[in-house]
Amino acid sequence: MIVAGEPSGDLQASRVAAKLKELAPELTLFGMGGDLMAAAGVELVYHIHDSAVMGIGDVVTAIPAFLNKRKHLRYLIRAKRPDAVVLIDFGDFNMPLARFAHRLEIPVIYYIPPKAWAWRSNRAKKIAKTTTAVASIFPFAAEFYRRAGANVEFVGHPLLDFARTNLSCTEARHVLGLEADCPVLGLMPGSRRREVERILPVMLAVTDQIHQVVPDCQFVLPLAPGIGSTALPEMPLVKVVTGRVYEAMRASSLMLIASGTATLEAACLGTPMIVVYKMSRLSWRILRALVKMELSGLPNVIAGREIVPELLQDRVTAERITPIALELLQNAKKREAQQEHLRWVYEQLGEPGAVERTAQLILSHIK
């Protein structure tokens, strides 16, 4: 059984599922996930199209449906007694499943465990007690879970196998229909509808202000999976591209990126960036009360200091972002200095082959 609860988990789980089927074709895979897991050969009991919630209101509304899904998955664990249960992130939903399967003496492998190092650190000890193995994609998270008593393996980050392009900056711009000799600002406002609604208007205000100062600056927005172009406002200055995320990153002189996995993708490609994030005021207050972290962007978290500018919540305004963006766009030395820091971050992510190491770890615990 493989259980993922949102698009990012669906992506990571699909890669592991495909590798499992390659290494052990006789395996039957089932569980909860999305289209990518289904395409990789996982029989979906539940689809996650209504699971990617954001904000306190969404969470409260979704609770009854989540409880019903988890109850049925518990039933399936008891009825089918799978040879292993593989859980991907989605802690509040998955941790009780881990506990249930552990009581039935079924191996539990937690791939990409909850960010207990950032908040609710007591979860690490609970996961250590209810899992057979933890597969961590960050070295500092692996050490955190190891100290909590988990049987943890640092498998490396899967982005090292996938966040790449053979195109040069000039070639990427040509593929995207951009001028080769003019600066490019990339926009990535998030992968959830609510994120896009809150962050994109600010990014568009930044593009307007930059266009006034640098008239030849070009703007590109690679659509995140699940975000249709029809959901976007009119953007006469912005070129929207589909399925070309890494080409857009390679083509960009600088990226404005919503905090999340995309910041690490840009780091893997060595693209300078500014990290932004904004949520509802209520969600922000609750988050600040619970989370002890001072940094949000993953490159900064890994470095332990701010190596890329990040602006959160009330600081997410065009008036604050534009001067920083202009300084980086117009100062090649500052961009190169940031790229040096990003190369160091890349080196901390381990070696390529994370997906195969994870699949081998799972297979090693199947009876």
ChimeraX attribute file (.defattr): number of C-alpha atoms within 10 A of each C-alpha:
attribute: neighborCount
match mode: 1-to-1
recipient: residues
	/A:1	23
	/A:2	25
	/A:3	29
	/A:4	30
	/A:5	26
	/A:6	21
	/A:7	21
	/A:8	17
	/A:9	22
	/A:10	23
	/A:11	17
	/A:12	20
	/A:13	28
	/A:14	25
	/A:15	18
	/A:16	25
	/A:17	26
	/A:18	21
	/A:19	19
	/A:20	24
	/A:21	17
	/A:22	13
	/A:23	14
	/A:24	13
	/A:25	10
	/A:26	9
	/A:27	13
	/A:28	14
	/A:29	20
	/A:30	20
	/A:31	23
	/A:32	24
	/A:33	29
	/A:34	26
	/A:35	16
	/A:36	19
	/A:37	29
	/A:38	19
	/A:39	12
	/A:40	18
	/A:41	17
	/A:42	24
	/A:43	18
	/A:44	19
	/A:45	15
	/A:46	19
	/A:47	19
	/A:48	18
	/A:49	14
	/A:50	12
	/A:51	20
	/A:52	17
	/A:53	18
	/A:54	15
	/A:55	14
	/A:56	14
	/A:57	12
	/A:58	12
	/A:59	14
	/A:60	10
	/A:61	11
	/A:62	15
	/A:63	13
	/A:64	10
	/A:65	12
	/A:66	16
	/A:67	12
	/A:68	11
	/A:69	16
	/A:70	16
	/A:71	14
	/A:72	13
	/A:73	19
	/A:74	17
	/A:75	12
	/A:76	15
	/A:77	21
	/A:78	14
	/A:79	9
	/A:80	10
	/A:81	15
	/A:82	18
	/A:83	19
	/A:84	22
	/A:85	26
	/A:86	25
	/A:87	29
	/A:88	24
	/A:89	22
	/A:90	18
	/A:91	21
	/A:92	11
	/A:93	18
	/A:94	21
	/A:95	21
	/A:96	17
	/A:97	23
	/A:98	26
	/A:99	17
	/A:100	17
	/A:101	22
	/A:102	17
	/A:103	11
	/A:104	11
	/A:105	14
	/A:106	22
	/A:107	23
	/A:108	27
	/A:109	26
	/A:110	29
	/A:111	26
	/A:112	23
	/A:113	24
	/A:114	23
	/A:115	17
	/A:116	18
	/A:117	19
	/A:118	16
	/A:119	15
	/A:120	13
	/A:121	16
	/A:122	11
	/A:123	20
	/A:124	22
	/A:125	16
	/A:126	17
	/A:127	27
	/A:128	20
	/A:129	16
	/A:130	23
	/A:131	24
	/A:132	22
	/A:133	21
	/A:134	28
	/A:135	26
	/A:136	24
	/A:137	23
	/A:138	19
	/A:139	17
	/A:140	15
	/A:141	23
	/A:142	24
	/A:143	17
	/A:144	18
	/A:145	26
	/A:146	17
	/A:147	14
	/A:148	19
	/A:149	15
	/A:150	22
	/A:151	18
	/A:152	24
	/A:153	21
	/A:154	20
	/A:155	27
	/A:156	24
	/A:157	23
	/A:158	22
	/A:159	21
	/A:160	21
	/A:161	13
	/A:162	12
	/A:163	16
	/A:164	16
	/A:165	13
	/A:166	10
	/A:167	15
	/A:168	12
	/A:169	17
	/A:170	14
	/A:171	16
	/A:172	22
	/A:173	22
	/A:174	15
	/A:175	14
	/A:176	16
	/A:177	11
	/A:178	19
	/A:179	15
	/A:180	14
	/A:181	10
	/A:182	13
	/A:183	20
	/A:184	24
	/A:185	23
	/A:186	28
	/A:187	27
	/A:188	26
	/A:189	30
	/A:190	25
	/A:191	20
	/A:192	16
	/A:193	17
	/A:194	17
	/A:195	17
	/A:196	21
	/A:197	16
	/A:198	18
	/A:199	22
	/A:200	19
	/A:201	16
	/A:202	19
	/A:203	24
	/A:204	19
	/A:205	16
	/A:206	21
	/A:207	25
	/A:208	16
	/A:209	17
	/A:210	21
	/A:211	15
	/A:212	10
	/A:213	11
	/A:214	16
	/A:215	12
	/A:216	14
	/A:217	19
	/A:218	21
	/A:219	24
	/A:220	23
	/A:221	21
	/A:222	20
	/A:223	21
	/A:224	20
	/A:225	12
	/A:226	11
	/A:227	15
	/A:228	11
	/A:229	13
	/A:230	7
	/A:231	10
	/A:232	15
	/A:233	11
	/A:234	10
	/A:235	11
	/A:236	7
	/A:237	14
	/A:238	16
	/A:239	16
	/A:240	17
	/A:241	17
	/A:242	14
	/A:243	11
	/A:244	17
	/A:245	22
	/A:246	22
	/A:247	24
	/A:248	30
	/A:249	33
	/A:250	27
	/A:251	29
	/A:252	25
	/A:253	23
	/A:254	24
	/A:255	27
	/A:256	23
	/A:257	24
	/A:258	26
	/A:259	23
	/A:260	18
	/A:261	17
	/A:262	24
	/A:263	24
	/A:264	25
	/A:265	21
	/A:266	26
	/A:267	24
	/A:268	22
	/A:269	20
	/A:270	21
	/A:271	25
	/A:272	27
	/A:273	29
	/A:274	21
	/A:275	26
	/A:276	27
	/A:277	22
	/A:278	22
	/A:279	19
	/A:280	15
	/A:281	12
	/A:282	11
	/A:283	15
	/A:284	17
	/A:285	11
	/A:286	11
	/A:287	13
	/A:288	11
	/A:289	10
	/A:290	12
	/A:291	14
	/A:292	12
	/A:293	11
	/A:294	13
	/A:295	17
	/A:296	18
	/A:297	28
	/A:298	20
	/A:299	28
	/A:300	22
	/A:301	17
	/A:302	21
	/A:303	15
	/A:304	11
	/A:305	12
	/A:306	16
	/A:307	21
	/A:308	21
	/A:309	16
	/A:310	22
	/A:311	21
	/A:312	18
	/A:313	15
	/A:314	12
	/A:315	14
	/A:316	19
	/A:317	19
	/A:318	19
	/A:319	13
	/A:320	13
	/A:321	22
	/A:322	18
	/A:323	14
	/A:324	12
	/A:325	22
	/A:326	16
	/A:327	12
	/A:328	20
	/A:329	21
	/A:330	13
	/A:331	11
	/A:332	12
	/A:333	10
	/A:334	14
	/A:335	20
	/A:336	15
	/A:337	12
	/A:338	20
	/A:339	20
	/A:340	14
	/A:341	18
	/A:342	26
	/A:343	15
	/A:344	14
	/A:345	22
	/A:346	22
	/A:347	11
	/A:348	16
	/A:349	22
	/A:350	18
	/A:351	14
	/A:352	16
	/A:353	15
	/A:354	23
	/A:355	26
	/A:356	19
	/A:357	19
	/A:358	26
	/A:359	23
	/A:360	16
	/A:361	17
	/A:362	25
	/A:363	15
	/A:364	9
	/A:365	15
	/A:366	13
	/A:367	8
